[in-house]
Amino acid sequence: MTEQRPSDLDKDTVTKAYAKWAPVYDMVFGAVFERGRAAAIEAAERIGGRILEVGVGTGISLPDYSDKNTLCGVDISEPMLMKAKERVAELGLSHVEGLYVMDAEHLDFPDQSFDVVVAQYVITTVPNPEATLDEFARVLKPGGEIILVSRVGAEAGLRRALEKWFAPAARKLGWRTEFSFERYARWAAQTRDVALVERRAMPPFGHFSLIRFAKDGGAAAAHQERLQASAVG
């Protein structure tokens, strides 16, 4: 279990923000995040099986998954999830097992329930990111992967200054602008049987990344050691 940090977001703020986003989310963010969604789905389907999408929102990703997989989706926003349920019904997505209102930090699933956990544009919107990642690891089966598409804050320069300036307004909209990659890497290093296996820049402007973590016992630990050795070398 990783160390808890003081949160600069709270559940009520996030829930209210995404209730407001629900009617326009697809129109505002659909095309902008399309390549990130496609990359996450492609990575998830290399493993396949039972897939949990956390922060499923309006269900915009659901039609793009192969019907060879079984999908579950959860979201903290009931208005967003209502749109996802409408999409599933309209498109006849029979491979969607269920859609549930649920807090990402407290997933109501048994340990080792899923082959893949996907979270797109979620980690920087939750009050306790590391605790949320702990939950992803808990419900993931050995041999599975956590696949994120997530914002990565700038370490320096003009973008870093702009992110800091915009941070208070961003929190009211339901997300963080400042979130360093170091937090993702540190979480993996401190979490048993989990290894960081990929980071790949995603549009728009490389402000987001596809980030993959593997859960595979000794293999994950060995991979982490190789990454650390290459960094030292």
Residue pairs with C-beta under 8 A, 6 or more apart in sequence:
1 134
2 130
2 131
2 133
2 134
2 187
2 190
2 191
3 130
3 190
4 128
4 130
4 131
5 128
5 130
7 127
7 128
8 171
8 176
9 125
9 126
9 127
9 171
9 174
9 175
9 176
10 127
11 76
11 103
11 127
13 171
13 172
13 174
14 76
14 125
14 126
14 127
14 174
15 76
15 77
17 172
17 173
17 174
18 25
18 57
18 75
18 76
18 77
18 79
18 80
18 174
19 77
19 78
19 79
19 80
21 28
21 77
21 80
21 174
22 58
22 77
22 79
22 80
22 82
22 83
23 79
25 57
25 58
25 60
25 80
25 83
26 58
26 60
26 83
29 121
30 60
32 203
32 204
33 120
33 121
33 149
33 208
35 202
35 203
36 120
36 121
36 149
36 202
36 203
36 208
36 210
37 60
37 61
37 64
37 120
37 149
38 64
39 149
39 200
39 202
39 210
40 61
40 118
40 120
40 147
40 148
40 149
40 210
41 61
41 64
41 65
41 118
43 145
43 147
43 198
43 210
43 212
44 51
44 65
44 69
44 116
44 118
44 145
44 147
45 65
45 66
45 69
47 115
47 116
47 144
47 145
48 66
48 68
48 69
48 115
48 116
49 69
49 70
49 114
49 115
49 116
49 144
50 69
50 70
50 72
50 97
50 113
50 114
50 115
50 116
51 65
51 69
51 70
51 71
51 72
51 114
51 115
51 116
51 117
51 118
52 71
52 72
52 73
52 74
52 107
52 109
52 113
52 114
52 116
52 117
52 118
52 139
53 61
53 62
53 71
53 72
53 73
53 74
53 118
53 119
53 120
54 73
54 74
54 75
54 104
54 107
54 117
54 118
54 119
54 122
54 132
54 136
55 74
55 75
55 76
55 104
55 119
55 120
55 121
55 122
55 125
56 62
56 73
56 74
56 75
56 80
56 81
56 84
56 99
57 75
57 77
57 80
57 81
57 83
57 84
58 80
58 83
58 84
58 87
59 73
59 83
59 84
59 85
59 87
59 88
59 99
60 87
61 118
61 120
62 71
62 73
62 84
62 87
62 88
62 91
62 93
62 96
63 87
63 91
63 93
65 71
65 95
66 95
67 93
67 94
67 95
68 95
69 95
70 95
70 97
71 93
71 95
71 96
71 97
72 96
72 97
72 98
72 99
72 100
72 109
72 114
73 81
73 84
73 96
73 98
73 99
73 100
74 99
74 100
74 101
74 102
74 104
74 107
75 81
75 84
75 99
75 101
75 102
76 101
76 102
76 103
76 104
77 101
78 101
81 99
81 100
81 101
84 99
85 99
87 93
88 96
88 99
100 108
102 108
104 119
104 122
104 126
104 132
104 135
105 126
105 127
105 128
105 131
105 132
105 135
106 135
107 135
107 136
107 138
107 139
109 139
110 139
111 138
111 139
112 139
112 140
112 141
112 142
113 139
113 141
114 139
114 140
114 141
114 144
115 140
115 141
115 143
115 144
116 140
116 144
116 145
116 146
116 147
117 136
117 139
117 140
117 144
117 145
117 146
117 147
118 147
118 148
119 136
119 146
119 147
119 148
119 149
119 150
120 148
120 149
120 150
121 149
121 150
121 151
121 175
121 208
122 132
122 148
122 150
123 129
123 132
123 133
123 148
123 150
123 151
123 179
123 184
124 150
124 151
124 175
124 176
124 179
125 174
125 175
125 176
126 132
129 179
129 183
129 187
130 183
130 187
133 146
133 187
133 191
133 213
134 191
136 146
137 146
137 191
137 193
137 194
137 213
137 215
140 146
140 215
141 215
142 193
142 215
142 216
142 217
143 215
143 216
144 214
144 215
145 197
145 212
145 213
145 214
145 215
146 194
146 212
146 213
146 215
147 210
147 211
147 212
148 184
148 209
148 210
148 211
148 212
148 213
149 202
149 208
149 209
149 210
149 211
150 179
150 184
150 208
150 209
150 211
151 175
151 176
151 177
151 179
151 207
151 208
152 179
152 180
152 181
152 184
152 207
152 208
152 209
153 160
153 163
153 176
153 177
153 178
153 179
153 180
153 181
154 160
154 163
155 180
159 207
163 177
163 178
164 177
164 178
166 177
167 176
167 177
167 178
170 176
170 177
181 199
181 209
184 196
184 199
184 211
185 196
188 194
188 195
188 196
188 213
188 224
189 196
189 224
193 215
193 216
193 217
193 220
193 221
194 213
194 214
194 215
194 220
195 213
195 214
195 216
195 219
195 220
195 221
195 223
195 224
195 227
196 211
196 212
196 213
196 224
196 227
197 212
197 213
197 214
197 223
198 210
198 211
198 212
199 209
199 210
199 211
199 212
200 209
200 210
201 208
201 209
202 208
202 209
202 210
214 220
214 223
